[in-house]
Amino acid sequence: MHVWSRSSTLRAMLNQVMITIEGPNFQDVEELELLNLPVEGDPVETKYGTCIVTRADVQPQDDRFAARVTCRLP
């Protein structure tokens, strides 16, 4: 019998997302785990701080990522 812990239940609910962060003179990528998939205009916390989603593409179920998201610095 497997006992589900709170952390394993939460982990099962997270979505793997590939984030492309665009700035004035650079572009970087980051992998994040999010409860909800973002949509255009949503804020998302990245390693550079809060960024604004400019594009969100849901990926096929067999893809490693649930979505590929592009965002910009505010």
LINCORJO-V932083 format. One record per residue. N is the residue number from 0. SS is DSSP state (a for helix, b for strand, c for the rest). NEAR is the number of other ideal C-beta (glycine too) atoms within 12 Angstrom. D_CENTER is the distance of its C-alpha to the mean C-alpha in whole Angstrom. Layout:
N | SS | NEAR | D_CENTER
N | SS | NEAR | D_CENTER
//
This chain:
0 | c | 3 | 33
1 | c | 6 | 29
2 | c | 8 | 28
3 | c | 12 | 25
4 | c | 10 | 24
5 | a | 10 | 21
6 | a | 11 | 19
7 | a | 12 | 19
8 | a | 12 | 19
9 | a | 14 | 15
10 | a | 14 | 14
11 | a | 14 | 15
12 | a | 17 | 13
13 | c | 19 | 10
14 | b | 28 | 7
15 | b | 23 | 6
16 | b | 34 | 3
17 | b | 31 | 6
18 | b | 38 | 6
19 | b | 29 | 9
20 | b | 30 | 11
21 | b | 24 | 14
22 | c | 18 | 17
23 | c | 9 | 21
24 | c | 7 | 22
25 | c | 12 | 19
26 | b | 16 | 16
27 | b | 20 | 14
28 | b | 20 | 11
29 | b | 26 | 8
30 | b | 22 | 7
31 | b | 29 | 5
32 | b | 22 | 6
33 | b | 28 | 5
34 | c | 16 | 9
35 | c | 18 | 8
36 | c | 27 | 7
37 | c | 32 | 7
38 | c | 19 | 10
39 | c | 18 | 12
40 | c | 16 | 14
41 | c | 23 | 11
42 | b | 20 | 11
43 | b | 37 | 8
44 | b | 20 | 9
45 | b | 30 | 9
46 | c | 17 | 12
47 | c | 22 | 14
48 | b | 16 | 14
49 | b | 17 | 12
50 | b | 29 | 11
51 | b | 26 | 12
52 | b | 32 | 10
53 | b | 23 | 13
54 | b | 23 | 12
55 | b | 28 | 9
56 | b | 22 | 11
57 | b | 18 | 11
58 | c | 18 | 12
59 | c | 11 | 15
60 | c | 10 | 15
61 | c | 7 | 17
62 | c | 15 | 14
63 | c | 14 | 12
64 | c | 27 | 9
65 | c | 28 | 8
66 | b | 33 | 7
67 | b | 27 | 7
68 | b | 39 | 7
69 | b | 29 | 9
70 | b | 38 | 10
71 | b | 27 | 13
72 | b | 22 | 15
73 | c | 18 | 17
//
